[in-house]
Amino acid sequence: MIDSRRSSPPWWRASVHADRRPFLIDRNRIQAAFRAHFADQDFIEVDTATLQVSPGNEAHLHAFRTDAIGHDGSAVPLYLHTSPEFACKKLLAAGEMKISCFAHVYRNRERGPLHHPEFTMLEWYRVGEGYEQLMRDCADLIALAAQTAGTRQFAYGGKTVDPFAEPERISVADAFSRYASIDLLATIAVDGSTDRDALARELEDAGIKTAVDDTWADLFSRVIVEKVEPNLGDGRVTILDRYPVAEAALARPCANDPRVAERFEVYACGVELANAFGELTDPAEQRRRFEAEMVEKNRVYGETYPLDEDFLEALASMPEASGIALGFDRLVMLATGALRIDQVIWAPVAETHLG
């Protein structure tokens, strides 16, 4: 059963709202500045449906499910999307060249200072441009957010960042070497397949605990969380680049090293802000990766999500492109000095306690 007992005063109390309101006004100002920025670069702002056949096919993302009821009373499952990505890529297949999208997205099993069940994702896509351009876009938007909020420094979790400084760019392999003394690429074959035992030995040599049932992906994630992420985005923004292909289900392999992919994430003050890809446009390979992700999801959580066959069909017509998803609320947090994500959301989702 769901118990709606509150652990704190409701957000709609006048005194609580008065404390939150300066953050919310700055949120609106930053969003308006971003919209103007994209319009100046000839982006088309699009709006996508929240209800989708598939919420996404990443093993560790959790969606909200509902049913569409027909006139005859029959039910068809639909999901609240975890990202507008599939719909945006269909628009690229339809002929759009530069699009941006502020979308409400939904993630189950997520609530805390940096997580909310419903939040705002800013995505944008560029046809015919490399993913390095998205790195420059991110630097521009982070600086614009700071400028609009009137701050010269981001501070969170004991770290500070100069939002106007040139970002640091480091590959995942170099980050594993620098912060954990692990040779990550030695555990990945040329075809992108991974060697679980080799990575386990690397972790053990580095003094990091392993378990016999850990997969390569489990071990990879442990190093990222325990050793790499705490060191990112301190002093200046960090771009963590060139993820292993096995950890980049929607990205194309790098031309000069098929073991890694055109994927990067952006960090400020240790907070993950964005996730970007040089987009994979091979529907057969995309299907294979989605199916592998769902096998892993079933292994860990005992459930799977359907594949969006319409998306896979559209992918065959999608041109070469790069795309990125940025957690807009998190960036607003850093720009305004808010300490929790619900401080920058106008009407937060009700707190619930499962019992």
C-alpha positions as CSV (number, residue, x, y, z in Angstrom):
1,M,0.0,0.0,0.0
2,I,1.1,3.6,-0.5
3,D,1.1,5.9,2.5
4,S,1.2,9.6,1.8
5,R,2.5,10.6,5.3
6,R,4.8,13.6,4.9
7,S,8.3,13.8,6.3
8,S,8.4,17.6,5.9
9,P,5.9,20.5,5.4
10,P,4.2,20.5,2.0
11,W,5.7,22.5,-0.8
12,W,2.4,24.6,-1.1
13,R,2.7,26.1,2.4
14,A,3.2,29.8,1.9
15,S,6.4,29.8,4.1
16,V,7.9,26.9,2.1
17,H,7.0,28.4,-1.2
18,A,8.5,31.8,-0.2
19,D,11.9,30.0,0.4
20,R,11.7,28.1,-2.9
21,R,10.3,31.0,-5.1
22,P,13.7,32.7,-5.9
23,F,15.0,29.4,-7.2
24,L,11.9,28.9,-9.3
25,I,12.0,32.4,-10.8
26,D,15.6,31.8,-11.8
27,R,14.6,28.5,-13.3
28,N,12.2,30.3,-15.6
29,R,14.8,32.9,-16.5
30,I,17.4,30.2,-17.3
31,Q,14.8,28.2,-19.4
32,A,13.9,31.4,-21.3
33,A,17.6,32.1,-21.9
34,F,18.2,28.6,-23.2
35,R,15.2,28.8,-25.6
36,A,16.6,32.1,-27.0
37,H,20.0,30.5,-27.3
38,F,18.7,27.6,-29.4
39,A,16.5,29.8,-31.5
40,D,19.5,32.0,-32.3
41,Q,21.2,28.9,-33.7
42,D,18.1,28.0,-35.8
43,F,17.0,25.0,-33.7
44,I,13.4,24.0,-33.9
45,E,11.8,23.3,-30.5
46,V,9.7,20.1,-30.6
47,D,7.3,18.6,-28.2
48,T,7.0,14.8,-27.9
49,A,4.3,12.4,-26.5
50,T,4.9,11.2,-22.9
51,L,3.2,7.9,-23.5
52,Q,5.3,5.5,-25.5
53,V,5.2,1.8,-26.5
54,S,8.7,1.5,-24.9
55,P,10.1,3.7,-22.2
56,G,13.6,2.9,-23.3
57,N,15.7,-0.2,-23.2
58,E,18.5,0.4,-20.7
59,A,18.9,-2.3,-18.1
60,H,19.0,-0.1,-15.0
61,L,16.3,2.5,-15.9
62,H,12.9,1.9,-14.4
63,A,9.7,3.2,-15.9
64,F,6.1,3.8,-14.9
65,R,3.5,1.6,-16.7
66,T,-0.1,2.3,-17.5
67,D,-2.7,0.8,-19.8
68,A,-4.5,2.3,-22.8
69,I,-8.1,1.0,-22.7
70,G,-9.9,0.5,-26.1
71,H,-13.6,1.0,-26.8
72,D,-14.0,-2.8,-26.3
73,G,-12.4,-2.6,-22.9
74,S,-9.2,-4.3,-24.0
75,A,-6.0,-3.1,-22.5
76,V,-2.6,-2.3,-24.2
77,P,0.4,-1.5,-22.0
78,L,2.0,1.9,-22.4
79,Y,4.8,3.6,-20.5
80,L,5.7,7.1,-19.4
81,H,8.9,7.8,-21.3
82,T,12.3,8.0,-19.5
83,S,13.6,10.2,-22.3
84,P,12.1,11.8,-25.4
85,E,15.0,10.2,-27.4
86,F,13.1,7.7,-29.5
87,A,10.6,10.3,-30.6
88,C,13.3,12.9,-31.3
89,K,15.2,10.5,-33.5
90,K,12.0,9.7,-35.4
91,L,11.8,13.4,-36.1
92,L,15.3,13.3,-37.5
93,A,14.3,10.4,-39.7
94,A,11.4,12.6,-40.9
95,G,13.7,15.3,-42.0
96,E,14.4,17.7,-39.1
97,M,18.0,18.8,-38.9
98,K,18.4,20.7,-35.6
99,I,15.9,20.1,-32.8
100,S,15.6,20.9,-29.1
101,C,13.1,19.6,-26.6
102,F,12.2,20.4,-23.0
103,A,10.5,17.2,-21.9
104,H,9.0,16.0,-18.6
105,V,10.4,12.5,-18.2
106,Y,9.8,9.8,-15.6
107,R,12.1,7.5,-13.7
108,N,10.8,5.0,-11.1
109,R,12.8,3.9,-8.1
110,E,14.5,7.3,-8.0
111,R,14.0,10.0,-5.3
112,G,16.6,12.0,-3.4
113,P,18.5,15.3,-3.3
114,L,19.5,14.8,-7.0
115,H,16.6,12.5,-8.2
116,H,12.9,13.1,-8.7
117,P,10.3,10.7,-10.2
118,E,9.3,13.4,-12.7
119,F,11.9,15.9,-13.9
120,T,12.8,18.0,-17.0
121,M,15.1,16.7,-19.6
122,L,16.6,19.1,-22.2
123,E,17.6,17.2,-25.3
124,W,19.0,18.5,-28.6
125,Y,20.2,16.9,-31.8
126,R,22.4,18.0,-34.7
127,V,22.3,16.2,-38.0
128,G,25.6,16.0,-39.8
129,E,27.7,17.3,-36.9
130,G,30.1,15.4,-34.6
131,Y,29.5,14.9,-31.0
132,E,32.4,17.2,-30.1
133,Q,30.1,20.1,-31.0
134,L,27.8,18.9,-28.2
135,M,30.7,19.4,-25.8
136,R,31.0,23.0,-26.9
137,D,27.2,23.4,-26.6
138,C,27.3,22.1,-23.0
139,A,30.1,24.6,-22.1
140,D,28.0,27.4,-23.6
141,L,24.8,26.4,-21.7
142,I,26.5,26.0,-18.4
143,A,28.1,29.4,-18.7
144,L,24.7,30.9,-19.8
145,A,22.9,29.3,-16.8
146,A,25.5,30.9,-14.4
147,Q,25.3,34.2,-16.1
148,T,21.5,34.3,-16.1
149,A,21.4,33.3,-12.4
150,G,24.1,35.9,-11.6
151,T,26.7,33.5,-10.1
152,R,30.4,33.1,-10.7
153,Q,30.8,29.8,-9.0
154,F,28.9,26.5,-8.6
155,A,29.1,24.7,-5.2
156,Y,27.8,21.4,-4.2
157,G,28.9,18.4,-2.1
158,G,32.1,20.2,-0.9
159,K,33.2,20.9,-4.5
160,T,33.2,24.1,-6.4
161,V,33.3,24.8,-10.2
162,D,34.1,27.8,-12.3
163,P,31.2,27.6,-14.8
164,F,33.1,29.8,-17.3
165,A,36.3,27.8,-17.3
166,E,37.2,25.5,-20.2
167,P,36.0,22.0,-19.3
168,E,38.5,19.2,-18.6
169,R,38.1,16.3,-21.1
170,I,39.2,12.9,-20.1
171,S,38.5,9.4,-21.5
172,V,37.0,6.7,-19.3
173,A,40.1,4.6,-19.8
174,D,42.4,7.4,-18.6
175,A,40.1,8.1,-15.7
176,F,40.3,4.4,-14.6
177,S,44.1,4.6,-14.9
178,R,44.4,7.9,-13.0
179,Y,41.9,7.3,-10.2
180,A,42.0,3.5,-9.8
181,S,45.2,2.3,-11.4
182,I,43.1,0.0,-13.7
183,D,43.9,-0.8,-17.3
184,L,40.3,-0.9,-18.6
185,L,41.0,-1.4,-22.3
186,A,43.0,-4.5,-21.5
187,T,39.6,-6.1,-20.5
188,I,37.9,-5.2,-23.8
189,A,38.4,-7.1,-27.1
190,V,38.5,-5.4,-30.5
191,D,35.0,-6.5,-31.2
192,G,33.8,-4.8,-28.0
193,S,33.3,-7.9,-26.0
194,T,34.4,-7.8,-22.4
195,D,36.5,-10.0,-20.1
196,R,34.9,-10.2,-16.7
197,D,37.7,-12.1,-15.0
198,A,40.4,-9.8,-16.4
199,L,38.5,-6.8,-14.9
200,A,38.0,-8.6,-11.6
201,R,41.7,-9.1,-11.3
202,E,42.3,-5.4,-12.1
203,L,39.9,-4.4,-9.3
204,E,41.4,-6.9,-6.8
205,D,44.9,-5.6,-7.6
206,A,43.6,-2.0,-6.9
207,G,42.1,-3.1,-3.6
208,I,38.5,-2.8,-4.7
209,K,36.0,-5.5,-3.5
210,T,34.5,-7.9,-6.0
211,A,31.9,-10.7,-5.7
212,V,31.7,-14.0,-7.6
213,D,28.4,-13.1,-9.2
214,D,29.6,-9.6,-10.4
215,T,29.4,-9.1,-14.2
216,W,31.8,-7.0,-16.1
217,A,29.2,-4.3,-16.1
218,D,28.8,-4.5,-12.3
219,L,32.6,-4.2,-11.9
220,F,32.7,-1.3,-14.3
221,S,30.0,0.6,-12.5
222,R,31.6,0.0,-9.1
223,V,34.8,1.7,-10.2
224,I,32.9,4.6,-11.8
225,V,30.9,5.2,-8.6
226,E,33.6,4.6,-6.0
227,K,36.7,5.9,-7.7
228,V,36.0,8.0,-10.8
229,E,32.9,10.1,-10.2
230,P,34.0,11.6,-6.8
231,N,37.0,13.2,-8.7
232,L,35.0,14.7,-11.5
233,G,33.9,18.3,-11.9
234,D,36.1,19.8,-9.2
235,G,37.4,23.3,-10.0
236,R,36.0,23.1,-13.6
237,V,33.5,21.0,-15.5
238,T,34.6,17.5,-16.5
239,I,33.7,15.8,-19.8
240,L,34.1,12.0,-19.3
241,D,34.5,10.7,-22.9
242,R,34.8,7.5,-24.9
243,Y,32.9,5.0,-22.9
244,P,33.3,1.3,-23.7
245,V,31.0,0.1,-26.4
246,A,29.4,-2.3,-23.9
247,E,28.3,0.8,-21.8
248,A,27.0,2.8,-24.8
249,A,24.0,1.1,-26.2
250,L,22.9,4.0,-28.3
251,A,26.3,5.3,-29.5
252,R,28.4,4.4,-32.5
253,P,31.9,3.0,-32.1
254,C,34.9,5.5,-32.3
255,A,36.5,5.3,-35.8
256,N,40.0,4.9,-34.3
257,D,39.2,2.4,-31.6
258,P,36.2,0.1,-31.9
259,R,36.5,-0.9,-28.2
260,V,35.1,2.5,-27.2
261,A,32.1,4.6,-28.4
262,E,31.3,8.2,-29.1
263,R,29.6,8.8,-25.7
264,F,30.4,11.4,-23.1
265,E,29.0,12.5,-19.8
266,V,29.3,16.0,-18.2
267,Y,30.0,16.5,-14.5
268,A,30.1,19.6,-12.3
269,C,30.8,19.4,-8.6
270,G,30.6,15.6,-8.9
271,V,27.0,15.9,-10.2
272,E,26.2,14.2,-13.5
273,L,24.6,16.8,-15.8
274,A,24.4,15.3,-19.3
275,N,24.8,12.2,-21.4
276,A,25.7,12.5,-25.1
277,F,26.2,10.2,-28.1
278,G,27.4,10.2,-31.6
279,E,24.2,8.4,-32.6
280,L,24.1,4.7,-33.7
281,T,22.0,4.4,-36.9
282,D,22.4,0.7,-37.6
283,P,19.0,-0.9,-36.7
284,A,20.3,-4.4,-36.6
285,E,23.1,-3.5,-34.2
286,Q,20.7,-1.4,-32.2
287,R,18.3,-4.3,-31.9
288,R,21.1,-6.6,-30.7
289,R,22.2,-4.1,-28.1
290,F,18.6,-3.5,-26.8
291,E,18.0,-7.3,-26.6
292,A,21.2,-7.7,-24.6
293,E,20.2,-4.9,-22.3
294,M,16.8,-6.5,-21.7
295,V,18.5,-9.9,-20.9
296,E,20.5,-8.1,-18.2
297,K,17.4,-6.3,-16.9
298,N,15.6,-9.6,-16.6
299,R,18.6,-11.1,-14.8
300,V,18.8,-8.3,-12.3
301,Y,15.2,-7.2,-11.9
302,G,13.1,-10.0,-13.3
303,E,11.3,-7.7,-15.8
304,T,11.8,-6.4,-19.4
305,Y,10.4,-3.6,-21.6
306,P,9.2,-4.1,-25.2
307,L,11.3,-2.8,-28.1
308,D,9.8,0.1,-30.1
309,E,9.7,-1.5,-33.5
310,D,8.6,1.8,-35.0
311,F,11.8,3.4,-33.7
312,L,14.0,0.6,-35.1
313,E,12.3,1.0,-38.5
314,A,12.9,4.8,-38.4
315,L,16.5,4.3,-37.4
316,A,17.2,2.9,-40.9
317,S,16.2,6.3,-42.3
318,M,17.9,8.5,-39.7
319,P,20.9,10.5,-41.0
320,E,24.2,10.7,-39.1
321,A,23.7,12.9,-36.1
322,S,24.8,13.6,-32.6
323,G,22.4,14.1,-29.6
324,I,22.5,14.8,-25.9
325,A,20.2,14.7,-22.8
326,L,20.9,17.3,-20.1
327,G,19.2,17.2,-16.6
328,F,17.8,20.7,-16.7
329,D,16.7,20.7,-13.0
330,R,20.2,19.7,-11.8
331,L,21.9,22.5,-13.8
332,V,19.4,24.9,-12.3
333,M,20.3,23.6,-8.8
334,L,23.9,24.3,-9.3
335,A,23.3,27.7,-10.9
336,T,21.0,28.9,-8.2
337,G,22.7,27.3,-5.2
338,A,19.7,25.1,-4.3
339,L,20.5,22.0,-2.3
340,R,17.8,19.6,-3.4
341,I,16.1,19.1,-6.8
342,D,12.6,19.6,-5.4
343,Q,13.6,23.2,-4.6
344,V,13.8,24.0,-8.3
345,I,10.6,22.1,-9.4
346,W,7.4,24.3,-9.3
347,A,5.1,21.5,-8.1
348,P,7.0,18.4,-6.9
349,V,5.5,14.9,-7.0
350,A,3.8,14.0,-3.7
351,E,6.0,12.2,-1.2
352,T,4.9,8.6,-0.8
353,H,6.0,5.8,1.6
354,L,5.5,2.2,0.5
355,G,4.4,0.0,3.3
